[in-house]
Amino acid sequence: MKTYDAIIVGAGPAGIFTVLELTRKEGAKVLLLEKGEDIDQRSSLGNLDHSAEVGNSSVADLSGWGGAGMYSDGKLTLSPDVGGFLHNFIDVKELTPLMEYVDDSYLRFGAPEKVYGLDVEEVRKLQERAEKCDLKLLPTRIRHMGTDRCPQVLRNIKESLQDKVDIRFKTSVRDIVLERNKAVGVVDEKGEEYRGKYVVLAPGRQGAEWLSGVSEQLGLSTVSNPVDIGVRVELRGSVLKELTDVTYEPKLLFTSRHFDDRVRTFCMNPYGEVIKEVYNGVSTVNGHSLENGNSDNTNFAILVSTSFTEPFNEPISYGKYIARLANFLGEGVIVQRLGDLLKGRRSTKERVARGAVKPTLQEATPGDLSFVLPYRYLTDILEMLTAMDKLAPGVYSRHTLIYGVEVKFYSMKLALSSSMETQVQNLFAIGDGAGVSRGVVQSSASGVLAGKEILRRLG
Ligand SMILES: Cc1cc2nc3c(=O)[nH]c(=O)nc-3n(C[C@H](O)[C@H](O)[C@H](O)COP(=O)(O)OP(=O)(O)OC[C@H]3O[C@@H](n4cnc5c(N)ncnc54)[C@H](O)[C@@H]3O)c2cc1C
């Protein structure tokens, strides 16, 4: 049996960047195992013209070369306090150049030159206006690849790795092999064993439950992350144009008045589309856009973070329960006009059709989100929309569409060293699945951290 220097599990941004780092060493023997398909076997780019088809992203769509990053909106968020928790593992002074290093790689592989948020004076003016509306605007720099450019960038990366690494698709890893409490390989679901001096687990959010099971088996310490629950909001692009032209994605924070909860905007897609996301049979919402936009609408999430303590501490199950309730009532995702929600009535097909904002997710069922969202979340969301309306009049319009629910299963956080090594020697865990990131740049950066450490040990 061939023994590799390193085995990487998962070909999302985190796993790919570990491989890129490791192959800097001439002759490094690297094996990448991915349960999904190669790039050409994944859904074609043409599908992206129909949000419903991309939106029907079953696990198959989030798996394969590029992972969830393949159909992500490709916003490369270049500020260390956004898109993950790497600042909990390394100093911001190290994290900032690491993120620039990752960004340079994306640029080299074909990401566009333009970066939003560089006009400091314009951003400062927006921050001052936001403060007057009880909102905090986080200054962020963003390079936007768009859902159309992501596959090409990922293809370029793959081509650069040609002949340098062994890649096996349709190979789902089941177990980790330990010897004297050191990782020495993995076993796939068919029982085939692969041997490596180092093992890196990068299974993404969809593989988080598997990783959680592995952690339990190996006795690794974990901490529960908060669950983020909310809605996706869709309105005319012109309403937020002033903000999106400067920042692309304004990251707004709000502390709710009644509940004192932390509420925030997330993943804004100017002139984009709302899509459906399916995780293990539960339908939730998300959004994306093409590099130069693909609709007249802008969408974004409003999320409320909740941490549980005792006796209940199952944030993922709680989030799924709420999402299932929406699925139960709406046979999928529910859409409601804000005006209907405020009047205490459901939206119907006819009411939505009469509205000024045309839904980009056609298959959402018009309904009533007040039957789904607990009072606390609904109050927080409406308070934040009211504050945003002061910053950008039109946000709180009766025509604004609300889709529910959006849930972020950030899963558990593993106890890791600053180079992403678990408590088991030579076993590393990175990316969204390990709970260290929630975006492309930080997941990629976590891959670089693991790769650099393995290279150092390989000498
Ligand atoms: C619709 C959408 C839009 C998004 N937009 C943005 C955005 O604009 N900007 C941004 O920064 N982020 C965005 N994201 C998030 C971003 O895609 C993720 O943060 C990123 O892909 C995480 O990278 P990862 O490598 O950790 O995991 P993933 O990309 O999820 O990759 C994990 C890979 O591991 C594989 N895998 C899992 N378990 C196993 C196993 N047991 N054996 C073998 N293989 C396995 C999976 O098949 C998958 O291919 C978006 C996500 C979605 C879904």
The ligand as a MOL file (V3000), in Angstrom:
LIG
                    3D

  0  0  0     0  0            999 V3000
M  V30 BEGIN CTAB
M  V30 COUNTS 53 58 0 0 0
M  V30 BEGIN ATOM
M  V30 1 C -25.0200 29.4880 -1.7970 0
M  V30 2 C -23.7620 29.8150 -1.0420 0
M  V30 3 C -23.1740 31.0680 -1.2080 0
M  V30 4 C -21.9940 31.3700 -0.5100 0
M  V30 5 N -21.4040 32.5800 -0.7470 0
M  V30 6 C -20.2220 32.8620 -0.1490 0
M  V30 7 C -19.5440 34.0740 -0.4400 0
M  V30 8 O -19.9710 34.8790 -1.2610 0
M  V30 9 N -18.3610 34.3250 0.2050 0
M  V30 10 C -17.8330 33.4480 1.1160 0
M  V30 11 O -16.7700 33.7360 1.6670 0
M  V30 12 N -18.4600 32.2790 1.4000 0
M  V30 13 C -19.6190 31.9580 0.7880 0
M  V30 14 N -20.2430 30.7620 1.0490 0
M  V30 15 C -19.6190 29.8790 2.0320 0
M  V30 16 C -18.4310 29.1270 1.4240 0
M  V30 17 O -18.8370 28.4210 0.2810 0
M  V30 18 C -17.8550 28.1750 2.4910 0
M  V30 19 O -17.4900 28.9410 3.6140 0
M  V30 20 C -16.6300 27.4170 1.9810 0
M  V30 21 O -16.9240 26.6930 0.8150 0
M  V30 22 C -16.1340 26.4560 3.0770 0
M  V30 23 O -15.0560 25.7250 2.5910 0
M  V30 24 P -14.6910 24.2770 3.1950 0
M  V30 25 O -13.5670 23.7640 2.3610 0
M  V30 26 O -14.5140 24.3820 4.6490 0
M  V30 27 O -15.9940 23.3760 2.9810 0
M  V30 28 P -16.8120 22.9920 1.6630 0
M  V30 29 O -16.6580 24.0240 0.6100 0
M  V30 30 O -18.1740 22.6570 2.1160 0
M  V30 31 O -16.1000 21.6640 1.1160 0
M  V30 32 C -16.1020 20.4720 1.8680 0
M  V30 33 C -15.8950 19.2890 0.9080 0
M  V30 34 O -15.6580 18.1150 1.7000 0
M  V30 35 C -16.3350 17.0310 1.0870 0
M  V30 36 N -16.5820 16.0070 2.1240 0
M  V30 37 C -17.3820 16.1250 3.2200 0
M  V30 38 N -17.3120 15.0190 3.9780 0
M  V30 39 C -16.4800 14.1610 3.3240 0
M  V30 40 C -16.0320 12.8240 3.6010 0
M  V30 41 N -16.4180 12.1660 4.7070 0
M  V30 42 N -15.2000 12.2430 2.7080 0
M  V30 43 C -14.7770 12.9020 1.5770 0
M  V30 44 N -15.1850 14.1580 1.2750 0
M  V30 45 C -16.0170 14.7890 2.1380 0
M  V30 46 C -17.6140 17.6420 0.5530 0
M  V30 47 O -18.1500 16.8350 -0.4770 0
M  V30 48 C -17.1290 19.0130 0.0480 0
M  V30 49 O -16.7710 18.9710 -1.3120 0
M  V30 50 C -21.4060 30.4260 0.3750 0
M  V30 51 C -22.0040 29.1640 0.5370 0
M  V30 52 C -23.1600 28.8530 -0.1630 0
M  V30 53 C -23.7620 27.4820 0.0190 0
M  V30 END ATOM
M  V30 BEGIN BOND
M  V30 1 1 1 2
M  V30 2 1 2 3
M  V30 3 2 2 52
M  V30 4 2 3 4
M  V30 5 1 4 5
M  V30 6 1 4 50
M  V30 7 2 5 6
M  V30 8 1 6 7
M  V30 9 1 6 13
M  V30 10 2 7 8
M  V30 11 1 7 9
M  V30 12 1 9 10
M  V30 13 2 10 11
M  V30 14 1 10 12
M  V30 15 2 12 13
M  V30 16 1 13 14
M  V30 17 1 14 15
M  V30 18 1 14 50
M  V30 19 1 15 16
M  V30 20 1 16 17
M  V30 21 1 16 18
M  V30 22 1 18 19
M  V30 23 1 18 20
M  V30 24 1 20 21
M  V30 25 1 20 22
M  V30 26 1 22 23
M  V30 27 1 23 24
M  V30 28 2 24 25
M  V30 29 1 24 26
M  V30 30 1 24 27
M  V30 31 1 27 28
M  V30 32 2 28 29
M  V30 33 1 28 30
M  V30 34 1 28 31
M  V30 35 1 31 32
M  V30 36 1 32 33
M  V30 37 1 33 34
M  V30 38 1 33 48
M  V30 39 1 34 35
M  V30 40 1 35 36
M  V30 41 1 35 46
M  V30 42 1 36 37
M  V30 43 1 36 45
M  V30 44 2 37 38
M  V30 45 1 38 39
M  V30 46 1 39 40
M  V30 47 2 39 45
M  V30 48 1 40 41
M  V30 49 2 40 42
M  V30 50 1 42 43
M  V30 51 2 43 44
M  V30 52 1 44 45
M  V30 53 1 46 47
M  V30 54 1 46 48
M  V30 55 1 48 49
M  V30 56 2 50 51
M  V30 57 1 51 52
M  V30 58 1 52 53
M  V30 END BOND
M  V30 END CTAB
M  END
